[in-house]
């Protein structure tokens, strides 16, 4: 529409803004208190890695933001009781943006487990999009299952890039495979414990990511059983778990990012769990949301200063 001079960054910002609207609709169907709905929407838009990714809009962030949009569309279709075929197509389109998002299908499969007709139509939609991906691979590489990711990973592994925090600390550390169980501790450390860096008396974000508890502290409310919506909670946990498997096995933890950007692959389901866990707006929720927004604003400022 706009030629090769079109701004991908501006497009990502627009999609990110639309995502906030989709999240507002999803939360509305979860029957949360109106004030809580506002604060959870603010948290999603500005208190998570979604804000940084939407503002920066480079290739990997663009894929994340588009993937989130498509998964949110699938959830809106679900909560508004629309066509399961469209849900499958939307989840499949999300998978074409970010392959780990295939785990999100677990949410719909579990909730359609006793509705065979809807489950079949959902599978048809998802299958059609996967067929598109396989055809695309064949046109590119002459192989339906070749995508180029392993080749790129091998270039990193054979090069001198310190693409994990472990390699920065220990340059001669072993470089694990593209998908390897030995990568799991690096992901868990990054997502749960990695602190910011200190340089010449300045505290600044680590390019390898930062702990989710530090960047989005409202997420502490995710732990524990829900006050209501037990089946939705189970389905959301299943989606998060299934999505996390390829993420945790991956050879990098994101790199040159603020926070832990891979959590965007399952953030729609994290937000569902938050809504089910929180009964109404409270002072701790307000404070943790404000801290989350402040920390992510700080991260965006440092990202600009560091030229990320």
Backbone torsions as a table, in degrees:
resi	resn	phi	psi	omega
1	UNK	NA	-37.6	-174.9
2	UNK	-117.0	4.5	178.2
3	UNK	80.4	-175.7	-175.6
4	UNK	-72.4	-10.3	178.8
5	UNK	-87.3	2.1	-179.3
6	UNK	-62.1	144.0	-178.2
7	UNK	-87.8	111.8	174.8
8	UNK	-63.6	-36.5	-179.7
9	UNK	-62.0	-45.1	178.8
10	UNK	-63.5	-39.8	176.9
11	UNK	-61.2	-39.9	179.1
12	UNK	-66.3	-39.3	177.4
13	UNK	-61.6	-41.6	-179.9
14	UNK	-64.3	-44.3	178.7
15	UNK	-64.5	-40.4	177.9
16	UNK	-60.4	-40.6	177.8
17	UNK	-64.7	-40.6	177.6
18	UNK	-62.9	-37.5	179.7
19	UNK	-58.9	-36.7	179.0
20	UNK	-62.1	-39.0	177.1
21	UNK	-66.0	-42.0	177.1
22	UNK	-61.5	-41.4	179.9
23	UNK	-63.5	-37.9	177.1
24	UNK	-58.0	-41.8	179.6
25	UNK	-67.6	-42.7	178.7
26	UNK	-60.9	-47.3	-178.9
27	UNK	-63.5	-33.0	178.5
28	UNK	-62.7	-33.8	179.1
29	UNK	-79.5	-10.6	178.2
30	UNK	-90.6	2.6	172.9
31	UNK	57.4	44.6	175.7
32	UNK	-87.3	159.3	175.2
33	UNK	-54.6	139.1	-174.7
34	UNK	-56.8	-41.8	178.7
35	UNK	-64.3	-41.0	177.6
36	UNK	-64.6	-37.8	178.5
37	UNK	-58.9	-42.7	177.8
38	UNK	-61.5	-47.0	-175.3
39	UNK	-69.8	-36.2	176.9
40	UNK	-67.8	-36.0	176.8
41	UNK	-65.0	-42.7	177.0
42	UNK	-62.1	-43.3	178.9
43	UNK	-59.8	-47.0	179.1
44	UNK	-59.1	-48.6	-174.0
45	UNK	-72.1	-34.7	-170.5
46	UNK	-128.3	-6.9	-177.3
47	UNK	-111.1	11.7	179.4
48	UNK	-132.3	177.6	178.0
49	UNK	-62.1	-12.3	178.3
50	UNK	-59.5	-39.0	-178.4
51	UNK	-64.7	-49.6	-179.3
52	UNK	-60.5	-45.5	-178.7
53	UNK	-63.3	-41.1	-179.0
54	UNK	-68.5	-35.9	-179.6
55	UNK	-73.3	-39.2	-174.7
56	UNK	-79.2	-49.3	169.9
57	UNK	68.6	16.5	175.4
58	UNK	-73.2	176.0	-165.8
59	UNK	-49.4	-52.9	-175.9
60	UNK	-71.2	-34.0	177.0
61	UNK	-69.2	-38.3	177.3
62	UNK	-57.5	-46.1	179.6
63	UNK	-61.1	-40.5	178.7
64	UNK	-62.4	-48.8	-175.4
65	UNK	-65.3	-40.4	177.4
66	UNK	-66.1	-41.8	177.7
67	UNK	-60.0	-42.8	177.5
68	UNK	-61.0	-43.7	179.6
69	UNK	-57.9	-46.8	-176.2
70	UNK	-68.1	-36.5	177.2
71	UNK	-69.6	-37.0	176.8
72	UNK	-65.4	-37.8	176.6
73	UNK	-61.6	-42.2	177.5
74	UNK	-60.5	-39.9	179.8
75	UNK	-69.4	-38.9	176.4
76	UNK	-62.0	-43.2	177.1
77	UNK	-60.4	-38.5	179.4
78	UNK	-67.0	-50.6	-174.9
79	UNK	-70.6	-22.7	176.6
80	UNK	-97.4	11.6	173.2
81	UNK	56.7	50.2	178.9
82	UNK	-98.4	-170.5	-173.7
83	UNK	-60.6	125.1	175.3
84	UNK	-65.3	-25.6	175.5
85	UNK	-62.3	-43.8	178.2
86	UNK	-66.0	-36.0	175.9
87	UNK	-60.7	-46.2	179.8
88	UNK	-62.7	-41.3	178.0
89	UNK	-63.0	-40.0	-178.3
90	UNK	-69.9	-44.2	176.5
91	UNK	-61.7	-42.0	178.3
92	UNK	-62.1	-38.8	177.3
93	UNK	-65.8	-36.5	175.4
94	UNK	-62.1	-39.8	179.7
95	UNK	-64.6	-36.2	177.1
96	UNK	-65.8	-24.6	176.4
97	UNK	-82.7	-45.7	-178.4
98	UNK	-140.4	105.8	-173.4
99	UNK	-55.7	-37.5	179.0
100	UNK	-58.5	-18.7	-177.7
101	UNK	-69.9	-3.2	172.1
102	UNK	-58.1	-26.8	177.5
103	UNK	-62.0	-25.4	178.8
104	UNK	-63.4	-21.1	177.9
105	UNK	-62.1	-25.1	179.9
106	UNK	-59.1	-35.0	178.8
107	UNK	-57.8	-49.0	-176.1
108	UNK	-74.5	-38.7	-180.0
109	UNK	-61.8	-43.2	179.5
110	UNK	-65.9	-42.7	-177.0
111	UNK	-76.3	-18.9	175.5
112	UNK	-99.5	8.7	-172.7
113	UNK	-60.7	-23.4	179.6
114	UNK	-108.7	11.0	179.2
115	UNK	-127.1	80.0	-169.2
116	UNK	-60.0	-38.1	-178.6
117	UNK	-64.5	-44.2	178.8
118	UNK	-66.9	-38.2	179.0
119	UNK	-63.6	-41.5	-180.0
120	UNK	-64.2	-45.5	179.7
121	UNK	-65.3	-36.7	174.8
122	UNK	-61.1	-45.1	179.0
123	UNK	-62.3	-36.5	178.0
124	UNK	-62.7	-46.3	179.7
125	UNK	-62.5	-45.6	178.9
126	UNK	-63.7	-43.1	-179.8
127	UNK	-62.4	-37.8	179.0
128	UNK	-61.6	-41.7	-179.3
129	UNK	-71.1	-35.8	176.2
130	UNK	-65.7	-36.5	176.5
131	UNK	-62.7	-37.5	175.7
132	UNK	-60.1	-44.4	179.6
133	UNK	-62.7	-44.2	180.0
134	UNK	-63.3	-41.1	177.9
135	UNK	-65.0	-40.3	178.2
136	UNK	-61.9	-43.6	178.0
137	UNK	-60.0	-42.2	-178.3
138	UNK	-65.4	-39.6	178.8
139	UNK	-66.5	-34.5	-178.8
140	UNK	-77.8	-47.6	-168.0
141	UNK	-120.3	-4.3	-176.1
142	UNK	72.9	16.6	-179.0
143	UNK	-147.2	121.8	-176.7
144	UNK	-62.6	-25.6	-173.7
145	UNK	-105.9	6.6	177.5
146	UNK	-96.9	127.6	-178.4
147	UNK	-126.0	-7.3	178.9
148	UNK	92.2	-13.5	-177.2
149	UNK	-62.9	-41.5	-178.7
150	UNK	-64.9	-37.7	178.4
151	UNK	-63.4	-45.1	178.2
152	UNK	-62.6	-44.4	179.1
153	UNK	-59.8	-39.6	-179.6
154	UNK	-66.0	-34.7	176.7
155	UNK	-63.8	-40.8	176.2
156	UNK	-64.3	-46.2	-175.8
157	UNK	-65.3	-34.5	-178.9
158	UNK	-86.0	-13.6	-178.2
159	UNK	-89.3	-166.9	-177.7
160	UNK	-105.5	12.7	-177.9
161	UNK	-67.4	127.4	172.8
162	UNK	-84.1	71.7	-168.8
163	UNK	-81.6	1.8	171.5
164	UNK	-133.7	159.4	178.6
165	UNK	-62.6	-30.3	178.0
166	UNK	-63.2	-42.5	-179.4
167	UNK	-70.2	-27.0	176.3
168	UNK	-70.1	-41.6	-179.2
169	UNK	-74.9	-38.4	-174.6
170	UNK	-133.7	87.1	-175.0
171	UNK	-55.8	-28.4	-178.8
172	UNK	-94.1	14.8	178.8
173	UNK	-63.4	151.1	177.6
174	UNK	-63.3	141.8	-180.0
175	UNK	-101.5	107.0	-174.4
176	UNK	-74.4	167.4	-174.8
177	UNK	-66.8	170.0	180.0
178	UNK	-54.7	-46.9	173.7
179	UNK	-126.5	107.6	-170.1
180	UNK	-146.9	134.6	-179.6
181	UNK	-62.2	-23.0	179.8
182	UNK	-72.5	-8.4	175.0
183	UNK	-82.2	-16.2	-174.7
184	UNK	-58.4	-47.6	180.0
185	UNK	-58.8	-34.1	179.3
186	UNK	-65.0	-40.3	178.0
187	UNK	-66.2	-46.3	-178.0
188	UNK	-63.5	-40.3	178.3
189	UNK	-63.9	-44.4	179.9
190	UNK	-62.7	-48.0	-174.1
191	UNK	-71.5	-29.3	-172.2
192	UNK	-108.3	-30.3	-167.9
193	UNK	-129.2	-18.3	-171.0
194	UNK	-61.1	121.2	-179.3
195	UNK	-89.0	172.4	173.1
196	UNK	-70.0	169.4	178.5
197	UNK	-92.0	155.0	172.1
198	UNK	-117.6	123.4	-177.4
199	UNK	-138.4	115.7	-179.9
200	UNK	52.1	44.6	178.0
201	UNK	79.2	-0.1	178.9
202	UNK	-101.8	138.1	174.0
203	UNK	-97.7	121.8	-178.7
204	UNK	-140.7	157.4	-176.4
205	UNK	-65.3	148.7	175.3
206	UNK	-80.2	135.7	177.4
207	UNK	-66.6	-13.1	179.5
208	UNK	-86.6	-0.8	-178.7
209	UNK	111.5	179.2	177.1
210	UNK	-147.9	159.2	179.5
211	UNK	-54.3	135.6	176.2
212	UNK	-63.0	-29.5	179.5
213	UNK	-68.4	-29.4	178.7
214	UNK	-82.8	-38.7	-174.5
215	UNK	-87.9	-28.4	-178.7
216	UNK	-140.3	67.0	-171.8
217	UNK	-61.6	-17.6	176.9
218	UNK	-62.1	-19.3	-179.2
219	UNK	-65.0	-12.0	176.8
220	UNK	-61.2	-22.2	-179.5
221	UNK	-75.5	-8.1	179.6
222	UNK	-67.6	-32.0	-174.6
223	UNK	-71.9	134.2	177.9
224	UNK	113.0	168.8	-178.9
225	UNK	-78.7	154.9	-177.3
226	UNK	-79.0	161.6	175.6
227	UNK	-81.1	-18.7	-177.9
228	UNK	-163.1	175.9	175.9
229	UNK	60.9	50.1	-173.8
230	UNK	-61.2	-40.2	-179.5
231	UNK	-67.3	-40.1	176.5
232	UNK	-63.0	-38.8	178.1
233	UNK	-63.4	-46.0	178.7
234	UNK	-61.6	-45.0	-179.1
235	UNK	-64.3	-37.9	178.8
236	UNK	-67.7	-40.9	176.5
237	UNK	-61.6	-41.5	178.9
238	UNK	-61.8	-41.7	179.3
239	UNK	-65.1	-43.0	178.8
240	UNK	-63.7	-44.3	-179.8
241	UNK	-63.4	-45.8	-178.7
242	UNK	-65.9	-38.7	179.1
243	UNK	-68.2	-33.2	-176.1
244	UNK	-71.1	-24.1	-175.2
245	UNK	-58.7	-57.5	178.4
246	UNK	-65.9	-29.3	179.1
247	UNK	-64.5	-48.2	-176.8
248	UNK	-67.3	-25.9	179.9
249	UNK	-83.5	-15.8	-172.8
250	UNK	-65.4	149.0	-171.6
251	UNK	-75.4	-15.6	173.8
252	UNK	-121.0	164.4	178.7
253	UNK	-108.7	18.4	177.8
254	UNK	122.4	-61.7	175.8
255	UNK	59.8	132.9	-174.6
256	UNK	50.2	72.7	-175.2
257	UNK	-153.7	164.1	168.7
258	UNK	-109.6	128.4	-176.5
259	UNK	77.0	-154.3	-179.8
260	UNK	-117.2	92.5	-169.2
261	UNK	-66.8	-23.2	-178.4
262	UNK	-63.6	-18.7	178.4
263	UNK	-67.2	-15.6	176.8
264	UNK	-63.7	-23.7	179.3
265	UNK	-63.8	-24.4	-179.7
266	UNK	-127.8	13.7	-176.8
267	UNK	-61.3	-32.3	177.8
268	UNK	-58.7	-35.5	-178.5
269	UNK	-79.5	-29.2	173.0
270	UNK	-63.5	-40.7	-179.8
271	UNK	-66.6	-36.2	176.2
272	UNK	-61.7	-44.3	-180.0
273	UNK	-64.2	-41.3	177.2
274	UNK	-58.9	-44.7	-179.5
275	UNK	-63.7	-36.9	179.9
276	UNK	-75.3	-27.9	-178.4
277	UNK	-80.7	-33.7	-175.3
278	UNK	-93.6	128.3	-177.9
279	UNK	-82.6	-44.4	-179.9
280	UNK	-156.2	171.7	-179.5
281	UNK	-67.8	138.0	179.4
282	UNK	-139.7	167.1	-179.7
283	UNK	-60.5	-43.9	177.3
284	UNK	-59.0	-38.3	178.6
285	UNK	-64.1	-43.0	179.1
286	UNK	-62.3	-47.2	-176.8
287	UNK	-64.7	-44.9	-178.7
288	UNK	-68.7	-32.1	175.5
289	UNK	-66.7	-44.7	179.6
290	UNK	-63.5	-40.2	177.0
291	UNK	-63.3	-43.5	179.5
292	UNK	-59.4	-45.7	179.5
293	UNK	-64.0	-42.5	-179.8
294	UNK	-63.0	-43.2	-179.6
295	UNK	-65.7	-41.5	179.7
296	UNK	-69.5	-33.1	173.5
297	UNK	-63.5	-42.3	176.1
298	UNK	-60.5	-41.3	179.5
299	UNK	-64.9	-40.6	178.2
300	UNK	-63.7	-41.0	178.3
301	UNK	-62.1	-44.1	-180.0
302	UNK	-70.2	-36.1	177.6
303	UNK	-58.2	-39.3	178.4
304	UNK	-68.0	-43.8	-178.6
305	UNK	-65.5	-35.3	-177.2
306	UNK	-87.3	-5.4	177.7
307	UNK	73.3	30.9	179.2
308	UNK	-72.2	NA	NA
